[in-house]
Amino acid sequence: MKINTYMIAAIVIHLVLLLIFFFGNEIDGLAYIVLIGFLLNLIGVVLIVTDKPKSGAITFIVGSLFYIPIGLIGIWGGKLVLDEV
């Protein structure tokens, strides 16, 4: 199972948002919430690559929920992985 371009785009966007929160402002509670979402995205990718696509896609989708509305890109990518399973 491969990671699709929607998931790659979502990770890049989420990383940029994470960097903005940690280096652009004072670090507050919202920055840590964004960090949790990003870590869930990374865990989801690792699970997909290690042949656990259903668990990985669900974890990726949950991590993308932290980024609504831009997280819809990641949610769509996770849904595409689930459709392939």
DRENTOR-733264 format. One record per residue: z, y, x of N, C-alpha, C, O in turn. Coordinates in Angstrom, 2 decimals, decimal comma. Example, Ala and Ser with C-alpha at 12.3 -4.5 7.8 and 13.67 -1.06 7.14 Angstrom:
2
+---------+---------+---------+---------+---------+---------+---------+---------+---------+---------+---------+---------+
|    n_c3 |    n_c2 |    n_c1 |   ca_c3 |   ca_c2 |   ca_c1 |    c_c3 |    c_c2 |    c_c1 |    o_c3 |    o_c2 |    o_c1 |
+---------+---------+---------+---------+---------+---------+---------+---------+---------+---------+---------+---------+
|    7,80 |   -5,69 |   13,19 |    7,80 |   -4,50 |   12,30 |    7,80 |   -3,30 |   13,20 |    8,46 |   -3,32 |   14,24 |
|    7,08 |   -2,25 |   12,85 |    7,14 |   -1,06 |   13,67 |    7,87 |    0,03 |   12,90 |    8,04 |    1,14 |   13,41 |
+---------+---------+---------+---------+---------+---------+---------+---------+---------+---------+---------+---------+
***
This chain:
85
+---------+---------+---------+---------+---------+---------+---------+---------+---------+---------+---------+---------+
|    n_c3 |    n_c2 |    n_c1 |   ca_c3 |   ca_c2 |   ca_c1 |    c_c3 |    c_c2 |    c_c1 |    o_c3 |    o_c2 |    o_c1 |
+---------+---------+---------+---------+---------+---------+---------+---------+---------+---------+---------+---------+
|    0,00 |   -1,18 |    0,86 |    0,00 |    0,00 |    0,00 |    0,00 |    1,23 |    0,90 |    0,80 |    1,34 |    1,83 |
|   -0,88 |    2,13 |    0,61 |   -0,98 |    3,34 |    1,42 |   -0,38 |    4,52 |    0,69 |   -0,33 |    4,56 |   -0,54 |
|    0,06 |    5,47 |    1,46 |    0,54 |    6,73 |    0,93 |   -0,70 |    7,54 |    0,55 |   -1,64 |    7,63 |    1,34 |
|   -0,71 |    8,13 |   -0,66 |   -1,90 |    8,87 |   -1,07 |   -1,79 |   10,34 |   -0,66 |   -0,73 |   10,80 |   -0,22 |
|   -2,89 |   11,06 |   -0,81 |   -2,94 |   12,45 |   -0,35 |   -2,00 |   13,36 |   -1,14 |   -1,53 |   14,36 |   -0,61 |
|   -1,72 |   13,04 |   -2,40 |   -0,79 |   13,83 |   -3,18 |    0,61 |   13,76 |   -2,57 |    1,33 |   14,75 |   -2,52 |
|    0,98 |   12,58 |   -2,12 |    2,30 |   12,41 |   -1,52 |    2,39 |   13,13 |   -0,17 |    3,41 |   13,72 |    0,15 |
|    1,33 |   13,07 |    0,60 |    1,31 |   13,78 |    1,88 |    1,41 |   15,28 |    1,65 |    2,17 |   15,97 |    2,33 |
|    0,64 |   15,79 |    0,70 |    0,69 |   17,22 |    0,37 |    2,09 |   17,61 |   -0,10 |    2,61 |   18,66 |    0,28 |
|    2,69 |   16,76 |   -0,93 |    4,04 |   17,06 |   -1,44 |    5,05 |   17,11 |   -0,29 |    5,90 |   18,00 |   -0,26 |
|    4,97 |   16,17 |    0,64 |    5,91 |   16,16 |    1,76 |    5,75 |   17,42 |    2,61 |    6,74 |   18,02 |    3,02 |
|    4,52 |   17,82 |    2,86 |    4,28 |   19,03 |    3,66 |    4,85 |   20,25 |    2,93 |    5,52 |   21,08 |    3,54 |
|    4,57 |   20,37 |    1,64 |    5,08 |   21,51 |    0,86 |    6,61 |   21,48 |    0,83 |    7,24 |   22,52 |    0,98 |
|    7,19 |   20,32 |    0,62 |    8,64 |   20,21 |    0,56 |    9,27 |   20,54 |    1,92 |   10,34 |   21,14 |    1,98 |
|    8,61 |   20,14 |    3,00 |    9,11 |   20,47 |    4,33 |    9,07 |   21,98 |    4,56 |   10,02 |   22,55 |    5,10 |
|    8,00 |   22,63 |    4,16 |    7,90 |   24,08 |    4,30 |    9,01 |   24,77 |    3,50 |    9,65 |   25,69 |    3,99 |
|    9,23 |   24,32 |    2,27 |   10,31 |   24,90 |    1,47 |   11,67 |   24,66 |    2,11 |   12,53 |   25,55 |    2,11 |
|   11,87 |   23,48 |    2,66 |   13,13 |   23,17 |    3,33 |   13,35 |   24,10 |    4,53 |   14,45 |   24,62 |    4,72 |
|   12,31 |   24,30 |    5,32 |   12,42 |   25,20 |    6,48 |   12,69 |   26,64 |    6,05 |   13,45 |   27,34 |    6,70 |
|   12,07 |   27,07 |    4,97 |   12,33 |   28,42 |    4,45 |   13,79 |   28,56 |    4,04 |   14,42 |   29,57 |    4,34 |
|   14,31 |   27,55 |    3,35 |   15,69 |   27,62 |    2,90 |   16,67 |   27,61 |    4,08 |   17,69 |   28,29 |    4,03 |
|   16,37 |   26,84 |    5,12 |   17,32 |   26,74 |    6,22 |   17,17 |   27,84 |    7,26 |   18,15 |   28,19 |    7,92 |
|   15,97 |   28,39 |    7,42 |   15,78 |   29,40 |    8,45 |   15,46 |   30,78 |    7,91 |   15,52 |   31,76 |    8,65 |
|   15,13 |   30,88 |    6,64 |   14,77 |   32,17 |    6,07 |   15,92 |   32,90 |    5,41 |   15,89 |   34,13 |    5,29 |
|   16,91 |   32,18 |    4,98 |   18,03 |   32,76 |    4,26 |   19,33 |   32,25 |    4,86 |   19,35 |   31,44 |    5,78 |
|   20,41 |   32,77 |    4,28 |   21,68 |   32,15 |    4,62 |   21,70 |   30,77 |    3,97 |   21,19 |   30,60 |    2,86 |
|   22,28 |   29,81 |    4,64 |   22,33 |   28,46 |    4,11 |   23,36 |   28,43 |    2,99 |   24,53 |   28,74 |    3,20 |
|   22,92 |   28,04 |    1,80 |   23,82 |   27,96 |    0,66 |   23,66 |   26,59 |    0,00 |   22,98 |   25,72 |    0,54 |
|   24,27 |   26,41 |   -1,14 |   24,22 |   25,12 |   -1,83 |   22,83 |   24,67 |   -2,18 |   22,54 |   23,47 |   -2,15 |
|   21,94 |   25,61 |   -2,53 |   20,57 |   25,26 |   -2,91 |   19,81 |   24,64 |   -1,74 |   18,98 |   23,76 |   -1,93 |
|   20,11 |   25,11 |   -0,53 |   19,43 |   24,54 |    0,65 |   19,77 |   23,06 |    0,80 |   18,92 |   22,26 |    1,19 |
|   21,01 |   22,70 |    0,51 |   21,40 |   21,30 |    0,63 |   20,80 |   20,44 |   -0,48 |   20,51 |   19,27 |   -0,26 |
|   20,61 |   21,01 |   -1,64 |   19,94 |   20,29 |   -2,73 |   18,49 |   20,01 |   -2,34 |   17,97 |   18,92 |   -2,58 |
|   17,83 |   21,00 |   -1,76 |   16,45 |   20,83 |   -1,30 |   16,40 |   19,77 |   -0,20 |   15,46 |   18,98 |   -0,14 |
|   17,41 |   19,75 |    0,68 |   17,47 |   18,74 |    1,74 |   17,59 |   17,34 |    1,15 |   16,94 |   16,41 |    1,63 |
|   18,41 |   17,17 |    0,13 |   18,56 |   15,87 |   -0,52 |   17,22 |   15,41 |   -1,10 |   16,85 |   14,24 |   -0,95 |
|   16,50 |   16,31 |   -1,76 |   15,19 |   15,96 |   -2,32 |   14,22 |   15,53 |   -1,23 |   13,48 |   14,56 |   -1,40 |
|   14,21 |   16,26 |   -0,12 |   13,31 |   15,92 |    0,98 |   13,66 |   14,56 |    1,58 |   12,77 |   13,77 |    1,89 |
|   14,95 |   14,29 |    1,75 |   15,37 |   13,00 |    2,30 |   14,98 |   11,85 |    1,36 |   14,58 |   10,78 |    1,83 |
|   15,10 |   12,07 |    0,06 |   14,66 |   11,04 |   -0,89 |   13,16 |   10,80 |   -0,78 |   12,70 |    9,66 |   -0,89 |
|   12,39 |   11,86 |   -0,56 |   10,95 |   11,70 |   -0,36 |   10,67 |   10,85 |    0,88 |    9,82 |    9,96 |    0,84 |
|   11,37 |   11,12 |    1,96 |   11,16 |   10,35 |    3,19 |   11,56 |    8,89 |    3,01 |   10,86 |    7,99 |    3,48 |
|   12,67 |    8,65 |    2,33 |   13,09 |    7,27 |    2,06 |   12,04 |    6,56 |    1,21 |   11,74 |    5,39 |    1,44 |
|   11,49 |    7,27 |    0,23 |   10,44 |    6,70 |   -0,61 |    9,22 |    6,30 |    0,19 |    8,65 |    5,24 |   -0,04 |
|    8,82 |    7,14 |    1,13 |    7,66 |    6,83 |    1,96 |    7,94 |    5,61 |    2,83 |    7,09 |    4,73 |    2,96 |
|    9,13 |    5,54 |    3,40 |    9,49 |    4,39 |    4,23 |    9,46 |    3,10 |    3,39 |    8,97 |    2,07 |    3,85 |
|    9,99 |    3,17 |    2,19 |    9,98 |    1,99 |    1,32 |    8,55 |    1,56 |    0,97 |    8,26 |    0,36 |    0,94 |
|    7,68 |    2,51 |    0,72 |    6,29 |    2,18 |    0,39 |    5,61 |    1,51 |    1,58 |    4,90 |    0,52 |    1,43 |
|    5,83 |    2,07 |    2,76 |    5,20 |    1,53 |    3,97 |    5,75 |    0,13 |    4,29 |    5,02 |   -0,69 |    4,86 |
|    7,00 |   -0,14 |    3,95 |    7,60 |   -1,45 |    4,25 |    7,45 |   -2,42 |    3,09 |    8,30 |   -3,29 |    2,90 |
|    6,40 |   -2,28 |    2,34 |    6,02 |   -3,21 |    1,27 |    7,02 |   -3,29 |    0,11 |    7,25 |   -4,36 |   -0,45 |
|    7,59 |   -2,17 |   -0,23 |    8,41 |   -2,06 |   -1,44 |    7,89 |   -0,87 |   -2,24 |    8,61 |    0,11 |   -2,43 |
|    6,63 |   -0,95 |   -2,70 |    5,98 |    0,23 |   -3,30 |    6,63 |    0,71 |   -4,58 |    6,69 |    1,92 |   -4,82 |
|    7,13 |   -0,20 |   -5,42 |    7,71 |    0,25 |   -6,67 |    9,00 |    1,04 |   -6,42 |    9,17 |    2,13 |   -6,97 |
|    9,88 |    0,50 |   -5,60 |   11,12 |    1,21 |   -5,27 |   10,82 |    2,52 |   -4,55 |   11,44 |    3,55 |   -4,83 |
|    9,86 |    2,48 |   -3,63 |    9,50 |    3,68 |   -2,88 |    8,92 |    4,77 |   -3,76 |    9,27 |    5,94 |   -3,61 |
|    8,05 |    4,39 |   -4,69 |    7,43 |    5,38 |   -5,57 |    8,48 |    6,01 |   -6,48 |    8,46 |    7,21 |   -6,72 |
|    9,40 |    5,20 |   -6,99 |   10,45 |    5,73 |   -7,86 |   11,36 |    6,67 |   -7,07 |   11,72 |    7,74 |   -7,56 |
|   11,72 |    6,29 |   -5,85 |   12,55 |    7,15 |   -5,01 |   11,82 |    8,45 |   -4,70 |   12,43 |    9,52 |   -4,70 |
|   10,53 |    8,36 |   -4,42 |    9,74 |    9,56 |   -4,13 |    9,68 |   10,48 |   -5,35 |    9,80 |   11,69 |   -5,22 |
|    9,51 |    9,90 |   -6,52 |    9,45 |   10,71 |   -7,74 |   10,78 |   11,41 |   -7,99 |   10,81 |   12,59 |   -8,34 |
|   11,88 |   10,68 |   -7,80 |   13,21 |   11,29 |   -7,98 |   13,40 |   12,44 |   -7,00 |   13,91 |   13,50 |   -7,36 |
|   12,99 |   12,25 |   -5,76 |   13,08 |   13,32 |   -4,77 |   12,21 |   14,51 |   -5,12 |   12,58 |   15,65 |   -4,82 |
|   11,08 |   14,27 |   -5,74 |   10,19 |   15,36 |   -6,12 |   10,72 |   16,16 |   -7,30 |   10,34 |   17,32 |   -7,49 |
|   11,59 |   15,56 |   -8,09 |   12,17 |   16,28 |   -9,23 |   12,99 |   17,49 |   -8,80 |   13,17 |   18,42 |   -9,58 |
|   13,47 |   17,48 |   -7,57 |   14,23 |   18,61 |   -7,05 |   13,36 |   19,84 |   -6,85 |   13,87 |   20,95 |   -6,67 |
|   12,05 |   19,67 |   -6,87 |   11,12 |   20,75 |   -6,54 |   10,26 |   21,23 |   -7,71 |    9,24 |   21,88 |   -7,50 |
|   10,66 |   20,92 |   -8,92 |    9,87 |   21,33 |  -10,08 |    9,73 |   22,85 |  -10,06 |   10,74 |   23,53 |   -9,87 |
|    8,55 |   23,41 |  -10,25 |    7,29 |   22,86 |  -10,71 |    6,37 |   22,34 |   -9,61 |    5,47 |   21,56 |   -9,89 |
|    6,59 |   22,75 |   -8,35 |    5,68 |   22,31 |   -7,29 |    5,83 |   20,82 |   -7,02 |    4,94 |   20,19 |   -6,45 |
|    6,95 |   20,24 |   -7,42 |    7,18 |   18,81 |   -7,24 |    6,28 |   17,94 |   -8,09 |    6,23 |   16,72 |   -7,88 |
|    5,57 |   18,53 |   -9,03 |    4,66 |   17,75 |   -9,87 |    3,57 |   17,08 |   -9,03 |    3,05 |   16,03 |   -9,42 |
|    3,23 |   17,68 |   -7,89 |    2,24 |   17,06 |   -7,00 |    2,78 |   15,72 |   -6,51 |    2,07 |   14,71 |   -6,53 |
|    4,02 |   15,70 |   -6,06 |    4,64 |   14,47 |   -5,59 |    4,85 |   13,46 |   -6,69 |    4,69 |   12,26 |   -6,48 |
|    5,22 |   13,95 |   -7,86 |    5,41 |   13,05 |   -9,00 |    4,10 |   12,37 |   -9,34 |    4,08 |   11,17 |   -9,63 |
|    3,01 |   13,10 |   -9,31 |    1,70 |   12,52 |   -9,60 |    1,34 |   11,47 |   -8,55 |    0,82 |   10,40 |   -8,88 |
|    1,61 |   11,79 |   -7,28 |    1,33 |   10,82 |   -6,21 |    2,15 |    9,55 |   -6,37 |    1,63 |    8,45 |   -6,17 |
|    3,42 |    9,69 |   -6,72 |    4,25 |    8,51 |   -6,97 |    3,78 |    7,70 |   -8,14 |    3,84 |    6,47 |   -8,12 |
|    3,31 |    8,38 |   -9,18 |    2,79 |    7,68 |  -10,35 |    1,55 |    6,88 |  -10,00 |    1,35 |    5,77 |  -10,51 |
|    0,71 |    7,42 |   -9,14 |   -0,49 |    6,69 |   -8,72 |   -0,12 |    5,42 |   -7,97 |   -0,78 |    4,39 |   -8,13 |
|    0,93 |    5,49 |   -7,15 |    1,39 |    4,28 |   -6,45 |    1,91 |    3,26 |   -7,45 |    1,62 |    2,07 |   -7,33 |
|    2,68 |    3,72 |   -8,44 |    3,20 |    2,81 |   -9,46 |    2,06 |    2,16 |  -10,26 |    2,16 |    0,99 |  -10,64 |
|    1,01 |    2,91 |  -10,50 |   -0,12 |    2,34 |  -11,25 |   -0,83 |    1,24 |  -10,47 |   -1,42 |    0,34 |  -11,07 |
|   -0,78 |    1,30 |   -9,13 |   -1,42 |    0,28 |   -8,30 |   -0,60 |   -1,00 |   -8,21 |   -1,13 |   -2,06 |   -7,88 |
|    0,69 |   -0,91 |   -8,49 |    1,58 |   -2,08 |   -8,34 |    1,36 |   -3,05 |   -9,47 |    2,01 |   -4,09 |   -9,52 |
+---------+---------+---------+---------+---------+---------+---------+---------+---------+---------+---------+---------+
***
